[in-house]
């Protein structure tokens, strides 16, 4: 059998790396593309293992590293108090102010309304999980990243991830004494969502403005007079 030329191996390896890079920076979050990214990473690992089959040291490292990583992620670690999570969530949300609106987006390259409230919590879980050496929160972040949720699903409490706090409200007439930073609003028709960041201020990826904005209630913005439900992430209750 003819030996596969070395340059062909390099081309295949490079193509895999480039493909993974573009999947990684793709701002649109879909379960299908997430599965593709995970599958591509596994294929890259297997192919690298194949290419390094003659080096026992490299093979050992390639096998040991994912084993340690998966063992680490299987641990729980310390529980982080809700106020710390809440404060970090608000900080993470504000980081996206000014990001362009992109339907289906969930990154700094483009983001939509549900992508914003989810991405803020994903970033929060992963950062706090790493800083506090608490893998259970990294798992929460990865699970939230993998399973995309629409504004409607958030409003319906999909998989008990959110709970209803106040029903049939408008942001301009809301009793803010009932609110906590990190609470989210979902319109009654399930087409838009935003997050409360304190001091009567809300952050949203507004399709009309074309970017992520922060506005204080009361406000003439369309969504501030739209019948909505107020929800809270279950982990923040």
C-alpha contacts under 8 A as a table, 3 or more apart, distances in Angstrom:
res1	aa1	res2	aa2	distance
4	X	8	X	6.88
4	X	9	X	7.45
5	X	8	X	5.37
5	X	9	X	6.81
6	X	9	X	5.16
6	X	10	X	6.43
7	X	10	X	4.98
7	X	11	X	6.19
8	X	11	X	4.97
8	X	12	X	6.16
9	X	12	X	5.15
9	X	13	X	6.06
10	X	13	X	5.11
10	X	14	X	5.97
11	X	14	X	5.11
11	X	15	X	5.99
12	X	15	X	5.10
12	X	16	X	6.22
13	X	16	X	5.21
13	X	17	X	6.31
13	X	44	X	7.29
13	X	47	X	7.53
13	X	48	X	7.84
14	X	17	X	5.09
14	X	18	X	6.13
15	X	18	X	5.17
15	X	19	X	6.02
16	X	19	X	5.10
16	X	20	X	6.12
16	X	40	X	7.14
16	X	44	X	6.50
17	X	20	X	5.16
17	X	21	X	6.12
17	X	44	X	7.51
18	X	21	X	4.98
18	X	22	X	6.32
19	X	22	X	5.33
19	X	23	X	6.27
20	X	23	X	5.03
20	X	24	X	5.99
20	X	37	X	6.26
20	X	40	X	6.46
20	X	41	X	7.08
21	X	24	X	5.03
21	X	25	X	6.32
22	X	25	X	5.26
22	X	26	X	5.93
23	X	26	X	5.14
23	X	33	X	7.14
23	X	36	X	7.99
23	X	37	X	6.10
24	X	37	X	7.16
26	X	29	X	7.68
27	X	104	X	7.82
27	X	105	X	4.93
27	X	106	X	5.47
27	X	107	X	5.16
27	X	108	X	7.60
27	X	109	X	5.93
27	X	110	X	5.91
27	X	111	X	7.24
28	X	103	X	7.86
28	X	104	X	5.16
28	X	105	X	4.28
28	X	106	X	6.07
28	X	107	X	7.85
28	X	110	X	7.95
29	X	33	X	7.10
29	X	34	X	7.27
29	X	104	X	6.22
29	X	105	X	6.07
29	X	106	X	5.99
29	X	148	X	6.77
30	X	33	X	5.37
30	X	34	X	6.20
30	X	104	X	7.96
30	X	146	X	7.83
30	X	147	X	7.99
30	X	148	X	6.32
31	X	34	X	4.95
31	X	35	X	6.08
31	X	146	X	5.99
31	X	147	X	6.26
31	X	148	X	6.53
32	X	35	X	5.16
32	X	36	X	6.23
33	X	36	X	4.82
33	X	37	X	6.11
34	X	37	X	5.06
34	X	38	X	6.29
34	X	146	X	6.25
35	X	38	X	5.16
35	X	39	X	6.04
36	X	39	X	5.10
36	X	40	X	5.99
37	X	40	X	5.11
37	X	41	X	6.21
38	X	41	X	5.18
38	X	42	X	6.35
39	X	42	X	5.14
39	X	43	X	6.20
40	X	43	X	4.99
40	X	44	X	6.06
41	X	44	X	5.04
41	X	45	X	6.19
42	X	45	X	5.08
42	X	46	X	6.22
43	X	46	X	5.08
43	X	47	X	6.01
44	X	47	X	5.08
44	X	48	X	5.99
45	X	48	X	5.15
45	X	49	X	6.09
45	X	62	X	7.72
46	X	49	X	5.00
46	X	50	X	6.20
47	X	50	X	4.94
47	X	51	X	6.19
48	X	51	X	5.04
48	X	52	X	6.17
49	X	52	X	5.23
49	X	53	X	6.09
49	X	59	X	6.09
49	X	62	X	6.77
50	X	53	X	5.17
51	X	54	X	7.81
52	X	55	X	5.44
52	X	56	X	7.91
52	X	58	X	6.35
52	X	59	X	6.23
53	X	56	X	7.06
53	X	59	X	6.49
55	X	58	X	5.48
55	X	59	X	6.22
56	X	59	X	5.11
56	X	60	X	5.98
57	X	60	X	5.09
57	X	61	X	6.31
58	X	61	X	5.15
58	X	62	X	6.09
59	X	62	X	5.04
59	X	63	X	6.17
60	X	63	X	5.27
60	X	64	X	5.89
61	X	64	X	4.99
61	X	65	X	5.85
62	X	65	X	5.72
62	X	66	X	7.08
63	X	66	X	6.08
63	X	67	X	6.43
64	X	67	X	5.10
64	X	68	X	6.17
65	X	68	X	5.26
65	X	69	X	6.17
66	X	69	X	4.83
66	X	70	X	6.00
67	X	70	X	5.34
67	X	71	X	6.13
68	X	71	X	5.07
68	X	72	X	6.07
69	X	72	X	5.13
69	X	73	X	6.23
70	X	73	X	5.05
70	X	74	X	6.16
71	X	74	X	5.15
71	X	75	X	6.86
72	X	75	X	5.55
72	X	135	X	6.73
73	X	76	X	7.69
73	X	135	X	5.10
73	X	136	X	7.15
73	X	138	X	7.46
73	X	139	X	6.93
74	X	135	X	7.11
74	X	136	X	7.72
75	X	134	X	7.65
75	X	135	X	5.89
75	X	136	X	6.74
76	X	134	X	5.85
76	X	135	X	5.38
76	X	136	X	4.64
77	X	133	X	6.35
77	X	134	X	4.08
77	X	135	X	6.08
77	X	136	X	6.64
78	X	132	X	7.40
78	X	133	X	7.57
78	X	134	X	5.60
79	X	134	X	7.38
80	X	84	X	6.90
80	X	85	X	7.06
81	X	84	X	5.58
81	X	85	X	6.63
82	X	85	X	5.02
82	X	86	X	5.97
82	X	235	X	7.33
82	X	236	X	5.59
82	X	237	X	7.85
83	X	86	X	4.90
83	X	87	X	6.09
83	X	236	X	7.90
84	X	87	X	5.24
84	X	88	X	6.16
85	X	88	X	5.17
85	X	89	X	5.97
85	X	124	X	6.92
85	X	125	X	7.76
85	X	128	X	7.75
85	X	236	X	7.54
86	X	89	X	5.05
86	X	90	X	6.39
86	X	181	X	6.53
86	X	182	X	5.86
86	X	236	X	6.83
87	X	90	X	5.30
87	X	91	X	6.34
87	X	181	X	7.61
88	X	91	X	5.00
88	X	92	X	6.05
88	X	124	X	5.90
89	X	92	X	5.05
89	X	93	X	6.15
89	X	120	X	5.81
89	X	121	X	5.73
89	X	123	X	7.89
89	X	124	X	5.46
89	X	182	X	6.59
90	X	93	X	5.12
90	X	94	X	6.27
90	X	120	X	7.61
90	X	181	X	7.05
90	X	182	X	6.21
90	X	197	X	5.65
91	X	94	X	5.31
91	X	95	X	6.51
92	X	95	X	5.27
92	X	96	X	7.40
92	X	120	X	5.05
92	X	121	X	7.52
92	X	123	X	6.61
92	X	124	X	6.46
93	X	96	X	5.77
93	X	97	X	7.48
93	X	116	X	7.05
93	X	117	X	7.18
93	X	119	X	7.81
93	X	120	X	4.83
93	X	203	X	7.50
94	X	97	X	5.39
94	X	203	X	7.49
96	X	99	X	5.45
96	X	108	X	6.51
96	X	116	X	7.70
96	X	212	X	6.65
97	X	203	X	7.77
97	X	211	X	7.72
97	X	212	X	4.94
97	X	213	X	5.72
97	X	214	X	7.20
98	X	211	X	5.56
98	X	212	X	4.90
98	X	213	X	6.27
99	X	108	X	6.02
99	X	109	X	7.01
99	X	110	X	6.18
99	X	111	X	6.95
99	X	211	X	5.36
99	X	212	X	5.37
100	X	109	X	7.16
100	X	110	X	5.15
100	X	111	X	6.52
100	X	205	X	7.92
100	X	210	X	5.84
100	X	211	X	4.09
100	X	212	X	6.46
101	X	105	X	7.63
101	X	110	X	5.55
101	X	111	X	5.13
101	X	112	X	5.48
101	X	205	X	5.95
101	X	206	X	6.82
101	X	207	X	6.05
101	X	210	X	4.80
101	X	211	X	4.45
101	X	212	X	6.66
102	X	105	X	5.11
102	X	110	X	4.84
102	X	111	X	4.88
102	X	112	X	5.35
102	X	210	X	7.92
103	X	110	X	7.99
103	X	111	X	6.66
103	X	112	X	5.13
104	X	111	X	6.75
104	X	112	X	5.87
104	X	115	X	6.93
105	X	109	X	7.85
105	X	110	X	5.12
105	X	111	X	3.89
105	X	112	X	5.35
105	X	115	X	6.07
106	X	109	X	7.98
106	X	110	X	6.37
106	X	111	X	4.55
106	X	112	X	6.66
106	X	115	X	4.55
106	X	116	X	6.41
106	X	118	X	7.99
106	X	119	X	6.17
107	X	110	X	5.50
107	X	111	X	5.64
107	X	115	X	7.78
107	X	119	X	7.25
108	X	111	X	6.85
111	X	115	X	5.71
111	X	116	X	6.14
111	X	205	X	6.84
112	X	115	X	5.04
112	X	116	X	6.05
112	X	205	X	5.35
112	X	206	X	7.60
112	X	207	X	7.62
113	X	116	X	5.33
113	X	117	X	6.78
113	X	151	X	7.36
113	X	192	X	6.23
113	X	193	X	5.56
113	X	194	X	6.34
113	X	204	X	6.01
113	X	205	X	4.65
113	X	206	X	6.87
114	X	117	X	5.42
114	X	118	X	6.11
114	X	149	X	7.07
114	X	150	X	5.75
114	X	151	X	5.19
114	X	192	X	7.34
114	X	193	X	6.03
114	X	194	X	7.51
115	X	118	X	5.18
115	X	119	X	5.66
116	X	119	X	5.14
116	X	120	X	6.08
116	X	194	X	7.83
116	X	204	X	7.20
116	X	205	X	6.68
117	X	120	X	5.49
117	X	121	X	6.73
117	X	184	X	7.62
117	X	193	X	7.69
117	X	194	X	6.52
117	X	195	X	6.24
118	X	121	X	5.30
118	X	122	X	6.16
118	X	144	X	7.36
118	X	145	X	7.88
118	X	149	X	7.99
119	X	122	X	4.87
119	X	123	X	6.04
119	X	145	X	7.61
120	X	123	X	5.32
120	X	124	X	6.16
121	X	124	X	4.83
121	X	125	X	6.07
121	X	141	X	7.20
122	X	125	X	5.32
122	X	126	X	6.26
122	X	140	X	7.72
122	X	141	X	4.44
122	X	142	X	7.16
122	X	144	X	6.40
122	X	145	X	6.44
123	X	126	X	5.36
123	X	127	X	5.97
123	X	141	X	7.06
124	X	127	X	5.35
124	X	128	X	5.98
124	X	141	X	7.71
125	X	128	X	5.39
125	X	129	X	5.80
125	X	137	X	4.99
125	X	138	X	5.72
125	X	140	X	6.54
125	X	141	X	5.06
126	X	129	X	5.03
126	X	130	X	6.20
126	X	137	X	6.21
126	X	138	X	4.51
126	X	139	X	7.90
126	X	140	X	7.92
126	X	141	X	5.54
126	X	142	X	7.74
127	X	130	X	5.29
127	X	131	X	6.08
127	X	138	X	7.76
128	X	131	X	5.08
128	X	132	X	5.73
128	X	133	X	7.91
128	X	134	X	7.55
128	X	137	X	7.12
128	X	138	X	7.93
129	X	132	X	5.42
129	X	133	X	5.60
129	X	134	X	4.52
129	X	135	X	5.47
129	X	136	X	6.99
129	X	137	X	4.85
129	X	138	X	5.11
130	X	133	X	5.00
130	X	134	X	6.42
130	X	135	X	7.14
130	X	138	X	7.18
131	X	134	X	7.81
134	X	137	X	6.09
134	X	138	X	7.25
135	X	138	X	4.95
135	X	139	X	6.25
136	X	139	X	5.15
136	X	140	X	6.34
137	X	140	X	4.84
137	X	141	X	6.20
138	X	141	X	5.08
138	X	142	X	6.20
139	X	142	X	5.11
139	X	143	X	6.00
140	X	143	X	5.14
140	X	144	X	6.17
141	X	144	X	5.16
141	X	145	X	6.12
142	X	145	X	4.96
142	X	146	X	6.07
143	X	146	X	5.18
143	X	147	X	6.17
144	X	147	X	5.37
144	X	148	X	6.93
145	X	148	X	6.48
149	X	152	X	7.99
149	X	153	X	5.84
149	X	154	X	6.57
150	X	153	X	5.15
150	X	154	X	6.35
151	X	154	X	5.11
151	X	155	X	6.19
151	X	186	X	6.44
151	X	190	X	5.62
151	X	191	X	6.01
151	X	192	X	5.76
151	X	193	X	5.69
152	X	155	X	4.99
152	X	156	X	6.23
152	X	186	X	7.35
152	X	189	X	7.50
152	X	190	X	4.05
152	X	191	X	6.31
152	X	192	X	7.82
153	X	156	X	5.03
153	X	157	X	6.35
153	X	158	X	5.33
153	X	190	X	7.78
154	X	157	X	5.24
154	X	158	X	5.93
154	X	161	X	7.50
154	X	162	X	6.47
154	X	186	X	7.49
155	X	158	X	7.69
155	X	162	X	7.52
155	X	164	X	7.98
155	X	186	X	5.59
155	X	187	X	7.89
155	X	190	X	6.48
155	X	229	X	7.33
155	X	231	X	7.19
156	X	162	X	7.90
157	X	160	X	5.10
157	X	161	X	5.73
157	X	162	X	4.67
157	X	163	X	5.92
157	X	164	X	7.67
158	X	161	X	5.94
158	X	162	X	7.11
160	X	163	X	6.91
160	X	234	X	7.03
161	X	233	X	5.91
161	X	234	X	5.39
161	X	235	X	7.77
162	X	231	X	6.15
162	X	232	X	5.38
162	X	233	X	4.38
162	X	234	X	4.96
163	X	231	X	5.38
163	X	232	X	5.40
163	X	233	X	6.48
163	X	234	X	6.03
164	X	167	X	7.18
164	X	229	X	7.21
164	X	230	X	6.17
164	X	231	X	4.47
164	X	232	X	6.59
165	X	229	X	7.66
165	X	230	X	5.44
165	X	231	X	5.12
165	X	232	X	6.66
166	X	169	X	6.98
166	X	229	X	5.82
166	X	230	X	4.96
166	X	231	X	6.99
167	X	228	X	6.82
167	X	229	X	4.53
167	X	230	X	6.32
168	X	188	X	7.06
168	X	227	X	5.49
168	X	228	X	5.19
168	X	229	X	5.40
169	X	173	X	7.12
169	X	174	X	6.08
169	X	226	X	7.98
169	X	227	X	5.39
169	X	228	X	5.09
169	X	229	X	5.99
169	X	230	X	7.52
170	X	173	X	5.50
170	X	174	X	5.82
170	X	224	X	5.96
170	X	225	X	5.28
170	X	226	X	5.70
170	X	227	X	5.17
170	X	228	X	5.82
171	X	174	X	5.16
171	X	217	X	6.56
171	X	218	X	7.12
171	X	223	X	7.84
171	X	224	X	4.79
171	X	225	X	6.45
171	X	226	X	7.78
171	X	228	X	7.89
172	X	217	X	5.60
172	X	218	X	4.58
172	X	219	X	6.76
172	X	224	X	5.68
172	X	225	X	6.30
173	X	218	X	7.78
175	X	178	X	6.03
175	X	179	X	7.52
176	X	179	X	5.04
176	X	200	X	7.18
179	X	183	X	6.87
180	X	183	X	5.83
180	X	196	X	7.49
180	X	198	X	7.15
181	X	196	X	5.49
181	X	197	X	4.93
181	X	198	X	5.15
182	X	195	X	6.03
182	X	196	X	5.35
182	X	197	X	5.94
182	X	232	X	7.26
182	X	233	X	7.86
182	X	236	X	7.90
183	X	195	X	5.85
183	X	196	X	5.36
183	X	197	X	7.91
183	X	230	X	6.95
183	X	231	X	5.88
183	X	232	X	4.71
183	X	233	X	6.97
184	X	193	X	6.85
184	X	194	X	5.63
184	X	195	X	4.30
184	X	196	X	5.95
184	X	230	X	5.81
184	X	231	X	5.25
184	X	232	X	6.02
184	X	233	X	7.87
185	X	193	X	5.29
185	X	194	X	5.34
185	X	195	X	6.21
185	X	196	X	7.71
185	X	228	X	6.43
185	X	229	X	5.72
185	X	230	X	4.61
185	X	231	X	6.13
186	X	190	X	6.00
186	X	191	X	7.52
186	X	192	X	5.76
186	X	193	X	4.36
186	X	194	X	6.89
186	X	228	X	5.54
186	X	229	X	5.40
186	X	230	X	6.52
186	X	231	X	7.52
187	X	190	X	5.08
187	X	191	X	6.27
187	X	192	X	5.60
187	X	193	X	6.45
187	X	223	X	7.97
187	X	226	X	6.71
187	X	227	X	6.01
187	X	228	X	3.96
187	X	229	X	6.10
188	X	191	X	8.00
188	X	227	X	5.74
188	X	228	X	4.66
188	X	229	X	6.16
190	X	193	X	7.73
193	X	204	X	7.15
194	X	202	X	6.64
194	X	203	X	5.82
194	X	204	X	4.66
194	X	205	X	7.40
195	X	202	X	5.56
195	X	203	X	5.42
195	X	204	X	6.61
196	X	200	X	7.47
196	X	201	X	6.11
196	X	202	X	4.52
196	X	203	X	6.48
197	X	200	X	7.59
197	X	201	X	5.69
197	X	202	X	5.70
197	X	203	X	6.92
198	X	201	X	5.53
198	X	202	X	7.50
199	X	216	X	7.74
200	X	216	X	5.45
200	X	217	X	5.45
201	X	214	X	6.55
201	X	215	X	5.56
201	X	216	X	4.18
201	X	217	X	6.24
202	X	214	X	5.55
202	X	215	X	5.63
202	X	216	X	6.33
202	X	217	X	7.76
203	X	212	X	6.97
203	X	213	X	5.71
203	X	214	X	4.42
203	X	215	X	6.70
204	X	212	X	5.42
204	X	213	X	5.64
204	X	214	X	6.60
205	X	210	X	7.45
205	X	211	X	5.56
205	X	212	X	4.07
205	X	213	X	6.41
206	X	209	X	5.38
206	X	210	X	5.90
206	X	211	X	5.83
206	X	212	X	6.04
206	X	213	X	6.94
207	X	210	X	4.84
207	X	211	X	6.88
209	X	212	X	7.89
209	X	213	X	7.96
215	X	219	X	7.23
216	X	219	X	6.43
217	X	224	X	7.34
218	X	224	X	7.28
219	X	224	X	6.28
220	X	224	X	6.80
220	X	225	X	7.64
221	X	224	X	5.60
221	X	225	X	7.48
222	X	225	X	5.89
222	X	226	X	6.70
223	X	226	X	5.01
232	X	236	X	6.67
232	X	237	X	6.60
233	X	236	X	5.33
233	X	237	X	6.68
234	X	237	X	5.31
